[in-house]
Amino acid sequence: MEFVTLENVSKFYHGFSKPWRRLLTGVTFGYFGINVKFRALNRLNLKVKSKEILGIIGRNGAGKSTLLKLITGVISKDQGNLIVNGSVRALLELSVGFNSELSGEENVFYNGLVWGYKPNEIKLLMDEIFKFADLESFRSTPLKNYSSGMAMRLGFSLATAKRPDILIVDEALAVGDASFQQKCLKRIAEFKEQGSAILVVSHDLGLISHFCTRVILLEKGEICFDGLPKETIEAYMLLLADPESKEKTINSDVFDTLEVYFETIGLQTTKHLFVGETYQLVISFSPKIVLESVTIGFHIDDEKGIRIFGTNSNLLGAQPIDLQPNEKLEAKFQFPIRFKEGKYSLGFSIHKGESHLEGSYFWSESHINFEVERGDLPKFVGIVHTPTTVSFQKGMV
């Protein structure tokens, strides 16, 4: 079942180039004066189904918040068709609307009415709300004596006390400590299994990659990528490196030669790595143009697109290098494999300064796909392998 359907939906914001135009708009009741039009969403087509967790990523100003406001009904569309089937609940600013002079219990009651709960429902849910928020001892305490984290936990517990058909989360998962965040994620996952459609906006790409079943990338009010989390995040990283690029690599015509590969300490190239062994990543290239202040970096992602590790020559203390056309540079990064067995991908960049955002000569995602095997090491759990020994000493008490 499709809970949200957008067909060629556009949204415009209007403004004024000069202060007197704002005054003219007021005295003419909006007929004259408005002369600036900004298209926040441009002919957007999107469908969100039951049991789907849709991640929405993009740069600031891409249209993410506007899209959520349309779905929640805070603002109206200017063009196209928007169909929302079912109840909608939005987790935005979780403690907004709370009165600091009222007790926690009173705030739950009055804000529950705002959320759309019936009075009898709130009374029935009251114990569970405070239990989930770990605030059972603070029911009668004025909210002004709550910490900001306590207030946000109470807000989340209230907002999710009853499962909605459509749940919208906008940067609202960093609630409380790590254990409470896990409770929040578990509750949202349970909503998904029970049939809810969930939309998540976040700049935490690790969360998006781990939690979402599908991700869209917004840029200038348009969906420029729609796919699996790993693929969409790669497209986003390329967009950050070069907003005009539509390819998996950017500036690939800058080099005469370019080689990237792993090699063992014995200088044998390989794509099969073993936990605990040390390898060299070799990046060798010769440019066609002058490259100034060259920094070389790489990152490793797992098969879900979660970033395992990344660094660059600048962060490692190496001085930037200037290169002339046809000069060759070979960089070798040597490191041990300390992460678990599985499939991984390596991306790399050649850029100025500390970050590729300062000026990217070259950027490539998933340039090498490789596998890590455990070999003869003892079995372990988790992401990171730490060499460990154990010993027993028996004695009398």
BARO-961618 format. One line per field, with one value per residue: x, y, z of N, C-alpha, C in turn; residue number from 1. Coordinates in steps of 0.05 Angstrom, whole numbers, plus 5000, padded with zeros to 4 digits. Example, Ala and Ser with C-alpha at 12.3 -4.5 7.8 and 13.67 -1.06 7.14 Angstrom:
BEGIN
neast: (5264|5257)
nnorth: (4886|4955)
nup: (5156|5142)
caeast: (5246|5273)
canorth: (4910|4979)
caup: (5156|5143)
ceast: (5264|5258)
cnorth: (4934|5001)
cup: (5156|5157)
resi: (1|2)
END
This chain:
BEGIN
neast: (5017|5010|5027|5043|5040|5069|5060|5089|5098|5105|5134|5133|5167|5156|5181|5213|5248|5262|5252|5206|5173|5152|5118|5083|5059|5031|4992|4963|4941|4969|4967|5002|5073|5103|5160|5199|5212|5222|5237|5226|5214|5214|5172|5165|5167|5146|5138|5118|5117|5081|5115|5165|5227|5246|5301|5321|5366|5413|5442|5443|5386|5366|5314|5291|5265|5221|5194|5179|5144|5103|5081|5064|5025|5034|5047|5022|5019|5039|5035|5016|5000|4985|4980|4962|4954|4927|4944|4988|5049|5097|5164|5197|5221|5227|5214|5185|5130|5121|5107|5144|5130|5092|5079|5112|5073|5027|5043|5047|4994|4968|4998|4990|4938|4944|4975|4935|4914|4862|4829|4819|4853|4904|4905|4906|4954|4992|5025|5058|5084|5117|5147|5175|5207|5240|5228|5197|5200|5195|5146|5113|5145|5162|5171|5212|5252|5273|5326|5351|5356|5323|5273|5269|5269|5220|5186|5195|5176|5122|5105|5110|5079|5034|5024|5033|5008|5042|5106|5147|5213|5256|5319|5315|5333|5376|5370|5376|5419|5464|5439|5385|5377|5381|5335|5297|5307|5295|5240|5220|5235|5201|5151|5156|5155|5104|5075|5079|5098|5159|5194|5258|5299|5365|5432|5467|5501|5517|5475|5433|5450|5451|5400|5358|5316|5314|5338|5333|5363|5363|5369|5370|5314|5299|5295|5354|5376|5355|5353|5387|5414|5473|5488|5463|5486|5538|5530|5516|5563|5595|5568|5578|5632|5635|5588|5567|5576|5554|5571|5602|5655|5695|5725|5756|5787|5832|5881|5938|5956|5932|5931|5906|5913|5916|5971|6012|6061|6102|6099|6060|6003|5934|5865|5843|5842|5869|5848|5886|5933|5983|5979|5992|5964|5966|5969|5977|5994|5994|5989|5953|5951|5972|5977|5962|5984|5973|5934|5923|5873|5835|5779|5744|5688|5635|5594|5543|5549|5568|5615|5678|5731|5773|5822|5873|5931|5945|5921|5953|6000|6035|6066|6032|6037|6063|6048|6073|6051|6054|6090|6102|6069|6071|6036|6038|6000|6005|5977|5947|5897|5843|5789|5726|5714|5688|5654|5679|5687|5730|5742|5771|5806|5835|5858|5856|5885|5859|5809|5766|5727|5749|5769|5767|5807|5800|5753|5729|5682|5674|5717|5751|5731|5735|5752|5752|5782|5779|5818|5863|5852|5823|5752|5711|5668|5632|5655|5708|5773|5812|5873|5876|5892|5885|5889|5888|5890|5892|5873|5870|5817)
nnorth: (4976|5044|5099|5152|5195|5232|5271|5304|5349|5416|5470|5538|5594|5660|5727|5792|5842|5892|5933|5968|5942|5901|5931|5951|5903|5891|5932|5925|5877|5832|5833|5864|5878|5832|5805|5767|5700|5636|5570|5518|5463|5421|5396|5344|5274|5220|5161|5129|5070|5023|4994|5013|5047|5108|5145|5213|5254|5308|5371|5432|5470|5441|5424|5389|5398|5427|5388|5353|5386|5393|5341|5334|5372|5424|5465|5483|5454|5482|5465|5405|5337|5313|5261|5235|5181|5159|5166|5217|5230|5274|5278|5329|5384|5361|5378|5423|5465|5448|5468|5502|5512|5476|5409|5346|5307|5339|5367|5324|5310|5357|5367|5319|5323|5362|5332|5299|5258|5226|5246|5201|5164|5186|5182|5127|5115|5141|5119|5084|5120|5151|5109|5089|5133|5133|5164|5158|5174|5227|5249|5287|5330|5397|5420|5455|5439|5396|5367|5386|5340|5304|5327|5322|5266|5254|5280|5250|5200|5211|5227|5180|5143|5120|5082|5112|5116|5140|5161|5214|5235|5284|5298|5281|5238|5238|5231|5236|5190|5137|5087|5101|5121|5075|5049|5083|5076|5022|5022|5051|5016|4974|4998|5001|4946|4934|4958|5013|5071|5104|5164|5192|5245|5264|5285|5249|5202|5151|5131|5135|5099|5051|5045|5056|5031|5050|5106|5174|5227|5295|5354|5420|5421|5377|5306|5275|5226|5160|5105|5046|5051|5053|5065|5114|5147|5148|5176|5225|5240|5249|5291|5331|5336|5355|5394|5397|5350|5288|5238|5175|5180|5239|5290|5255|5261|5288|5263|5231|5179|5132|5094|5048|5006|4949|4922|4869|4865|4839|4860|4841|4847|4849|4831|4805|4806|4795|4791|4824|4824|4865|4915|4952|5009|5032|5090|5117|5166|5209|5275|5315|5368|5426|5414|5439|5441|5386|5337|5271|5224|5170|5125|5073|5033|4991|4936|4956|5009|5037|5079|5056|5071|5127|5171|5221|5246|5296|5298|5259|5285|5295|5339|5381|5373|5401|5390|5382|5379|5313|5296|5244|5217|5176|5149|5115|5083|5051|5002|4961|4909|4914|4905|4869|4806|4806|4840|4897|4965|5012|5080|5139|5203|5260|5321|5391|5418|5404|5378|5348|5384|5433|5437|5396|5353|5302|5250|5189|5138|5073|5050|5007|4942|4896|4838|4817|4768|4721|4683|4642|4662|4665|4660|4719|4771|4831|4894|4910|4881|4863|4842|4791|4757|4704|4680|4633|4628|4586|4577|4570|4592)
nup: (5000|4984|5020|5014|4959|4909|4853|4802|4836|4856|4892|4910|4937|4956|4952|4965|4931|4949|5008|5004|4970|5001|5035|4996|4980|5027|5032|4986|4993|4974|4919|4890|4887|4902|4876|4873|4862|4886|4871|4909|4908|4851|4806|4831|4837|4874|4912|4971|5006|5049|5104|5092|5100|5086|5071|5068|5039|5027|5008|5048|5039|4997|4995|5030|5081|5063|5033|5074|5103|5066|5064|5117|5119|5135|5100|5035|4969|4905|4854|4818|4843|4908|4950|5011|5051|5109|5180|5203|5236|5260|5280|5300|5327|5388|5440|5434|5450|5501|5567|5613|5665|5679|5704|5685|5675|5666|5621|5584|5580|5558|5512|5487|5471|5431|5395|5377|5405|5443|5504|5539|5516|5527|5583|5589|5565|5595|5637|5607|5574|5608|5629|5584|5572|5615|5660|5704|5757|5755|5743|5768|5772|5757|5690|5682|5714|5688|5650|5584|5554|5581|5572|5517|5512|5537|5501|5454|5471|5480|5429|5400|5425|5405|5347|5284|5216|5180|5195|5209|5213|5230|5238|5291|5321|5354|5412|5480|5517|5492|5500|5504|5453|5423|5440|5417|5362|5358|5370|5326|5285|5298|5287|5232|5218|5233|5194|5183|5144|5140|5142|5140|5154|5156|5171|5187|5159|5170|5203|5166|5127|5155|5175|5138|5085|5034|4998|4980|4942|4946|4907|4894|4895|4866|4854|4849|4854|4868|4905|4932|5000|5002|4948|4940|4979|4960|4913|4936|4962|4917|4896|4935|4926|4874|4851|4799|4774|4745|4745|4765|4776|4781|4741|4710|4665|4677|4682|4653|4666|4714|4770|4818|4872|4917|4952|4978|5031|5007|4957|4921|4882|4903|4916|4956|5022|5088|5156|5205|5177|5144|5094|5033|5004|4941|4904|4843|4796|4737|4719|4669|4672|4711|4779|4841|4909|4925|4956|4978|4989|5020|5030|5064|5056|5082|5058|5065|5059|5101|5131|5145|5153|5141|5113|5098|5063|5082|5134|5157|5163|5120|5073|5026|4954|4895|4826|4760|4691|4665|4703|4751|4807|4863|4915|4977|5023|5083|5123|5176|5171|5209|5214|5211|5175|5108|5053|5020|4997|4964|4961|4933|4933|4901|4918|4939|4999|5066|5060|5011|4997|4991|4941|4889|4852|4833|4844|4866|4877|4906|4877|4880|4893|4945|4985|5053|5092|5147|5155|5192|5242|5308|5317|5321|5346|5325|5296|5295|5298|5352|5373|5420|5481|5528|5595|5650|5720|5771|5839|5911|5953)
caeast: (5000|5025|5017|5049|5045|5073|5061|5096|5092|5123|5128|5147|5167|5156|5196|5214|5275|5266|5232|5181|5155|5137|5097|5063|5044|5012|4970|4947|4932|4984|4964|5026|5097|5120|5175|5219|5200|5242|5225|5237|5211|5209|5160|5175|5151|5155|5119|5128|5100|5081|5139|5189|5240|5257|5319|5322|5391|5418|5455|5425|5371|5358|5284|5283|5245|5197|5180|5166|5122|5081|5069|5051|5004|5041|5045|5007|5033|5030|5029|5017|4981|4997|4961|4972|4935|4932|4952|5016|5061|5124|5183|5214|5232|5212|5204|5170|5102|5121|5106|5164|5118|5074|5093|5115|5047|5009|5053|5040|4965|4960|5011|4977|4914|4954|4983|4912|4905|4838|4836|4820|4878|4927|4905|4914|4982|5009|5046|5077|5100|5138|5165|5193|5225|5256|5223|5175|5203|5193|5120|5102|5166|5159|5189|5235|5273|5283|5347|5341|5354|5299|5249|5268|5260|5191|5173|5195|5158|5094|5100|5110|5063|5014|5035|5019|5012|5066|5122|5167|5234|5274|5341|5305|5340|5398|5355|5387|5444|5465|5420|5358|5376|5376|5306|5283|5310|5280|5211|5215|5236|5176|5130|5159|5146|5075|5063|5082|5118|5176|5212|5279|5317|5387|5458|5483|5500|5519|5448|5417|5459|5445|5372|5339|5315|5316|5346|5333|5381|5351|5387|5356|5286|5294|5307|5374|5383|5336|5363|5396|5429|5501|5490|5454|5506|5561|5522|5516|5591|5604|5555|5592|5658|5631|5559|5559|5582|5533|5585|5612|5681|5695|5750|5772|5803|5854|5905|5947|5956|5921|5930|5900|5912|5928|5993|6023|6088|6119|6094|6042|5976|5913|5839|5835|5858|5865|5848|5911|5956|5988|5979|5997|5947|5983|5955|5998|5982|6009|5969|5956|5951|5986|5961|5975|5978|5959|5930|5911|5859|5819|5761|5735|5660|5627|5574|5519|5556|5576|5643|5695|5755|5782|5843|5887|5960|5946|5916|5975|6024|6051|6063|6021|6057|6055|6056|6072|6042|6070|6105|6088|6069|6062|6031|6033|5989|6009|5960|5938|5868|5833|5760|5716|5712|5665|5659|5684|5694|5749|5740|5794|5804|5859|5846|5872|5880|5851|5785|5759|5708|5764|5775|5772|5817|5790|5739|5717|5670|5674|5737|5760|5716|5753|5741|5769|5777|5790|5841|5865|5848|5799|5727|5705|5643|5636|5666|5737|5789|5833|5888|5870|5900|5872|5902|5875|5907|5875|5884|5852|5806)
canorth: (5000|5069|5119|5179|5196|5258|5271|5330|5369|5439|5490|5563|5614|5687|5747|5819|5851|5917|5936|5982|5923|5887|5949|5951|5878|5892|5951|5915|5850|5812|5835|5877|5880|5808|5803|5746|5673|5615|5544|5500|5436|5424|5373|5321|5249|5203|5143|5116|5048|5011|4978|5025|5068|5124|5166|5236|5268|5330|5394|5452|5485|5423|5421|5367|5407|5434|5363|5343|5404|5387|5316|5338|5391|5450|5483|5471|5453|5502|5450|5376|5322|5302|5243|5224|5162|5150|5186|5227|5242|5285|5283|5351|5394|5344|5390|5447|5464|5442|5492|5497|5515|5453|5384|5328|5295|5359|5372|5301|5311|5379|5363|5296|5333|5375|5310|5286|5237|5232|5247|5175|5151|5196|5170|5099|5113|5157|5103|5074|5143|5157|5086|5088|5155|5130|5187|5151|5188|5256|5255|5311|5351|5418|5415|5473|5424|5375|5375|5386|5312|5292|5338|5309|5238|5255|5287|5227|5179|5219|5227|5152|5125|5106|5079|5125|5103|5154|5173|5232|5241|5304|5302|5278|5212|5242|5236|5223|5175|5117|5066|5110|5123|5048|5045|5098|5062|4997|5028|5059|4992|4959|5011|4992|4918|4934|4969|5042|5083|5122|5182|5201|5266|5266|5288|5226|5183|5124|5124|5131|5074|5027|5044|5059|5011|5064|5134|5193|5250|5319|5375|5442|5415|5354|5280|5268|5197|5145|5077|5034|5071|5055|5078|5142|5161|5152|5198|5249|5248|5260|5318|5349|5341|5371|5396|5395|5323|5268|5212|5161|5193|5267|5299|5232|5269|5305|5247|5213|5152|5131|5066|5045|4977|4939|4903|4858|4874|4827|4875|4827|4860|4830|4841|4788|4815|4779|4805|4822|4828|4893|4919|4979|5019|5047|5108|5128|5180|5229|5293|5329|5397|5433|5409|5454|5433|5360|5319|5246|5211|5146|5116|5045|5029|4963|4931|4972|5036|5050|5086|5042|5086|5145|5190|5231|5252|5321|5290|5243|5302|5299|5365|5381|5372|5412|5372|5392|5359|5289|5286|5221|5216|5150|5151|5089|5082|5025|4998|4934|4905|4909|4903|4841|4794|4814|4854|4925|4981|5033|5104|5157|5229|5277|5348|5411|5423|5382|5365|5350|5406|5457|5437|5368|5347|5276|5236|5164|5121|5044|5047|4979|4924|4876|4821|4812|4741|4718|4665|4624|4676|4656|4674|4742|4786|4860|4906|4914|4859|4871|4818|4786|4732|4698|4660|4627|4621|4573|4577|4565|4616)
caup: (5000|4982|5039|5004|4930|4897|4823|4791|4856|4857|4913|4906|4959|4945|4968|4956|4925|4964|5030|4997|4957|5022|5043|4974|4982|5049|5027|4964|5000|4960|4890|4878|4904|4902|4850|4875|4865|4890|4868|4929|4897|4822|4793|4846|4835|4895|4925|4995|5012|5075|5113|5079|5114|5065|5079|5051|5044|5009|5019|5059|5018|4975|4994|5048|5100|5048|5027|5098|5110|5048|5072|5143|5116|5146|5078|5013|4944|4885|4829|4820|4860|4932|4964|5036|5061|5136|5200|5201|5260|5254|5302|5292|5353|5405|5465|5428|5459|5529|5585|5634|5692|5685|5709|5663|5670|5654|5593|5568|5575|5540|5486|5475|5457|5407|5377|5366|5423|5458|5533|5551|5506|5542|5610|5587|5556|5611|5650|5587|5563|5627|5631|5560|5574|5639|5676|5722|5783|5750|5732|5781|5772|5736|5667|5684|5728|5670|5631|5556|5545|5593|5558|5490|5515|5542|5476|5435|5482|5476|5400|5389|5443|5388|5320|5262|5189|5169|5215|5197|5232|5220|5256|5319|5333|5374|5436|5504|5515|5472|5505|5497|5424|5413|5445|5397|5336|5360|5368|5298|5269|5304|5272|5204|5216|5237|5170|5179|5126|5156|5127|5158|5144|5174|5160|5198|5138|5182|5211|5141|5114|5171|5183|5117|5063|5009|5003|4957|4944|4935|4900|4882|4893|4849|4862|4829|4856|4884|4905|4957|5016|4994|4922|4942|4994|4942|4895|4952|4965|4892|4893|4952|4914|4850|4847|4771|4764|4746|4740|4789|4781|4771|4731|4702|4642|4686|4684|4632|4677|4741|4780|4847|4878|4942|4949|5002|5038|4986|4932|4903|4882|4913|4924|4979|5045|5112|5181|5220|5159|5136|5065|5023|4983|4922|4886|4826|4774|4723|4710|4644|4679|4736|4803|4864|4937|4922|4979|4969|5011|5013|5050|5061|5064|5081|5037|5070|5054|5126|5130|5164|5158|5120|5120|5074|5068|5099|5162|5166|5167|5096|5061|4999|4933|4869|4804|4733|4671|4658|4726|4763|4836|4874|4944|4989|5050|5095|5147|5181|5169|5236|5215|5208|5149|5092|5028|5024|4974|4970|4944|4938|4921|4898|4922|4953|5027|5084|5052|4982|4994|4985|4912|4883|4825|4825|4865|4856|4897|4899|4856|4883|4911|4955|5007|5076|5103|5174|5155|5214|5267|5323|5310|5338|5338|5324|5272|5297|5309|5370|5382|5448|5492|5554|5612|5674|5743|5791|5866|5933|5966)
ceast: (5017|5012|5021|5054|5047|5075|5065|5090|5114|5114|5145|5145|5170|5170|5196|5243|5282|5245|5206|5162|5139|5114|5075|5046|5023|4988|4952|4938|4944|4982|4989|5049|5115|5134|5197|5205|5222|5228|5239|5236|5202|5199|5169|5156|5163|5132|5132|5108|5101|5106|5164|5200|5256|5275|5320|5347|5394|5431|5434|5412|5362|5328|5274|5261|5219|5181|5165|5142|5098|5066|5054|5028|5009|5039|5031|5024|5023|5023|5030|4997|4996|4975|4974|4949|4943|4941|4982|5025|5090|5140|5202|5229|5216|5200|5189|5141|5100|5121|5124|5152|5100|5091|5096|5088|5028|5017|5045|5010|4958|4973|4999|4952|4922|4962|4959|4902|4878|4844|4838|4845|4902|4928|4914|4943|5002|5031|5067|5095|5123|5158|5185|5214|5244|5253|5200|5176|5200|5166|5109|5121|5160|5180|5214|5258|5283|5308|5336|5338|5330|5274|5247|5259|5230|5176|5172|5176|5129|5087|5097|5094|5043|5025|5019|5023|5037|5081|5144|5187|5253|5296|5333|5313|5363|5386|5367|5413|5442|5444|5392|5356|5370|5346|5289|5284|5295|5250|5204|5215|5211|5152|5131|5149|5116|5060|5065|5102|5133|5194|5232|5296|5340|5413|5477|5481|5503|5491|5431|5424|5450|5415|5352|5339|5318|5322|5343|5352|5368|5373|5371|5327|5279|5307|5328|5385|5363|5345|5370|5413|5458|5504|5483|5474|5531|5555|5523|5545|5603|5593|5569|5619|5656|5601|5550|5563|5558|5545|5595|5641|5680|5723|5768|5790|5827|5881|5912|5947|5945|5918|5924|5898|5923|5951|6002|6051|6109|6114|6077|6014|5955|5887|5827|5853|5851|5866|5874|5936|5959|5991|5985|5976|5964|5965|5976|5985|6001|5989|5975|5959|5967|5967|5976|5965|5962|5958|5915|5898|5844|5800|5751|5706|5653|5605|5548|5524|5565|5606|5658|5719|5761|5804|5854|5915|5963|5942|5939|6001|6041|6045|6050|6042|6046|6065|6053|6061|6063|6089|6088|6091|6058|6059|6025|6023|5991|5993|5952|5907|5858|5802|5752|5716|5687|5673|5660|5689|5713|5744|5764|5790|5832|5849|5865|5865|5872|5828|5780|5739|5722|5771|5784|5783|5805|5776|5726|5707|5671|5693|5748|5741|5734|5740|5762|5762|5791|5815|5840|5862|5823|5775|5722|5680|5649|5649|5696|5750|5811|5847|5885|5881|5886|5889|5887|5896|5888|5888|5863|5843|5815)
cnorth: (5025|5090|5147|5177|5225|5256|5299|5353|5391|5457|5514|5579|5641|5707|5774|5828|5876|5920|5949|5963|5906|5904|5950|5925|5879|5909|5942|5886|5828|5814|5846|5876|5856|5805|5783|5719|5653|5588|5525|5470|5438|5397|5347|5297|5229|5186|5129|5095|5040|4994|4988|5047|5084|5145|5188|5252|5290|5353|5413|5467|5468|5419|5399|5375|5415|5409|5352|5360|5400|5362|5318|5358|5419|5472|5469|5473|5475|5488|5420|5363|5311|5286|5231|5207|5154|5173|5192|5238|5250|5290|5304|5362|5381|5358|5417|5444|5457|5469|5486|5498|5491|5428|5367|5316|5314|5365|5349|5303|5333|5376|5339|5304|5347|5354|5296|5262|5245|5231|5219|5159|5160|5184|5141|5096|5126|5141|5093|5096|5149|5133|5085|5110|5153|5154|5183|5167|5218|5265|5281|5334|5371|5414|5433|5460|5400|5385|5374|5358|5298|5301|5326|5280|5236|5261|5264|5205|5185|5217|5199|5133|5109|5105|5094|5109|5114|5168|5189|5240|5260|5311|5299|5252|5215|5249|5221|5209|5153|5095|5075|5114|5096|5041|5059|5084|5036|5001|5036|5034|4975|4971|5002|4964|4916|4947|4999|5048|5104|5138|5194|5222|5268|5271|5266|5203|5154|5114|5118|5105|5050|5023|5043|5036|5023|5093|5150|5216|5274|5340|5396|5435|5392|5329|5273|5240|5185|5116|5066|5054|5075|5071|5108|5158|5167|5175|5225|5259|5260|5288|5338|5356|5359|5372|5393|5367|5305|5240|5201|5170|5221|5273|5276|5238|5286|5290|5232|5184|5154|5102|5066|5015|4972|4921|4893|4870|4862|4838|4859|4841|4839|4845|4824|4794|4798|4796|4802|4827|4857|4895|4948|4985|5038|5064|5123|5142|5201|5249|5305|5359|5401|5429|5422|5442|5407|5345|5294|5232|5187|5140|5088|5043|4999|4960|4945|5002|5051|5055|5073|5058|5105|5164|5202|5240|5277|5314|5274|5259|5306|5326|5363|5384|5385|5394|5386|5371|5338|5281|5263|5222|5189|5153|5122|5093|5054|5023|4969|4932|4896|4907|4875|4832|4804|4828|4884|4939|5004|5056|5122|5184|5242|5306|5367|5411|5399|5366|5368|5373|5432|5459|5410|5365|5321|5264|5211|5148|5092|5039|5018|4965|4901|4860|4818|4785|4738|4700|4646|4637|4664|4673|4697|4755|4816|4869|4906|4889|4870|4846|4815|4759|4728|4677|4656|4621|4611|4572|4571|4591|4617)
cup: (5000|5000|5029|4974|4922|4867|4813|4811|4856|4880|4909|4932|4946|4963|4954|4952|4941|4986|5022|4983|4978|5032|5022|4975|5004|5043|5004|4968|4982|4929|4876|4897|4904|4875|4851|4879|4866|4889|4887|4921|4868|4810|4805|4842|4856|4906|4949|5004|5041|5080|5098|5096|5093|5078|5059|5058|5022|5023|5032|5037|4995|4973|5013|5067|5086|5041|5051|5106|5092|5057|5098|5141|5127|5125|5055|4987|4925|4859|4835|4839|4884|4946|4988|5048|5090|5154|5197|5228|5253|5279|5292|5317|5375|5430|5460|5437|5488|5545|5609|5662|5699|5691|5684|5655|5657|5626|5575|5561|5554|5513|5472|5460|5431|5386|5365|5382|5436|5488|5546|5542|5522|5570|5609|5580|5575|5625|5631|5577|5582|5631|5608|5562|5598|5658|5696|5749|5780|5739|5743|5783|5751|5714|5668|5699|5712|5656|5603|5545|5556|5579|5530|5492|5520|5516|5456|5445|5477|5446|5388|5407|5428|5360|5299|5236|5176|5191|5202|5218|5219|5240|5285|5332|5352|5401|5459|5499|5495|5475|5498|5466|5412|5418|5424|5370|5336|5357|5339|5280|5274|5289|5243|5200|5218|5214|5166|5157|5141|5138|5146|5143|5164|5158|5171|5177|5148|5190|5186|5129|5129|5174|5160|5097|5036|5015|4977|4963|4930|4929|4884|4876|4876|4861|4841|4832|4875|4883|4932|4973|5006|4968|4924|4958|4977|4923|4910|4956|4940|4887|4910|4939|4890|4843|4818|4759|4766|4744|4766|4795|4769|4762|4722|4678|4650|4684|4658|4641|4706|4748|4810|4852|4906|4935|4977|5008|5018|4959|4911|4905|4890|4917|4947|5002|5070|5137|5196|5203|5151|5106|5058|5002|4966|4904|4869|4802|4762|4711|4682|4649|4704|4759|4827|4890|4938|4949|4968|4992|5001|5036|5043|5072|5064|5060|5041|5065|5079|5125|5152|5172|5135|5130|5095|5083|5085|5128|5174|5169|5143|5083|5033|4978|4908|4847|4777|4714|4666|4681|4739|4793|4845|4905|4954|5017|5061|5121|5151|5178|5196|5237|5206|5179|5135|5067|5033|4997|4982|4950|4951|4924|4920|4898|4935|4983|5043|5074|5022|4976|4986|4955|4904|4854|4815|4849|4853|4880|4887|4876|4856|4902|4919|4978|5029|5088|5130|5175|5179|5242|5282|5315|5330|5329|5339|5298|5272|5309|5326|5379|5412|5457|5519|5569|5638|5696|5765|5818|5886|5945|5995)
resi: (1|2|3|4|5|6|7|8|9|10|11|12|13|14|15|16|17|18|19|20|21|22|23|24|25|26|27|28|29|30|31|32|33|34|35|36|37|38|39|40|41|42|43|44|45|46|47|48|49|50|51|52|53|54|55|56|57|58|59|60|61|62|63|64|65|66|67|68|69|70|71|72|73|74|75|76|77|78|79|80|81|82|83|84|85|86|87|88|89|90|91|92|93|94|95|96|97|98|99|100|101|102|103|104|105|106|107|108|109|110|111|112|113|114|115|116|117|118|119|120|121|122|123|124|125|126|127|128|129|130|131|132|133|134|135|136|137|138|139|140|141|142|143|144|145|146|147|148|149|150|151|152|153|154|155|156|157|158|159|160|161|162|163|164|165|166|167|168|169|170|171|172|173|174|175|176|177|178|179|180|181|182|183|184|185|186|187|188|189|190|191|192|193|194|195|196|197|198|199|200|201|202|203|204|205|206|207|208|209|210|211|212|213|214|215|216|217|218|219|220|221|222|223|224|225|226|227|228|229|230|231|232|233|234|235|236|237|238|239|240|241|242|243|244|245|246|247|248|249|250|251|252|253|254|255|256|257|258|259|260|261|262|263|264|265|266|267|268|269|270|271|272|273|274|275|276|277|278|279|280|281|282|283|284|285|286|287|288|289|290|291|292|293|294|295|296|297|298|299|300|301|302|303|304|305|306|307|308|309|310|311|312|313|314|315|316|317|318|319|320|321|322|323|324|325|326|327|328|329|330|331|332|333|334|335|336|337|338|339|340|341|342|343|344|345|346|347|348|349|350|351|352|353|354|355|356|357|358|359|360|361|362|363|364|365|366|367|368|369|370|371|372|373|374|375|376|377|378|379|380|381|382|383|384|385|386|387|388|389|390|391|392|393|394|395|396|397)
END
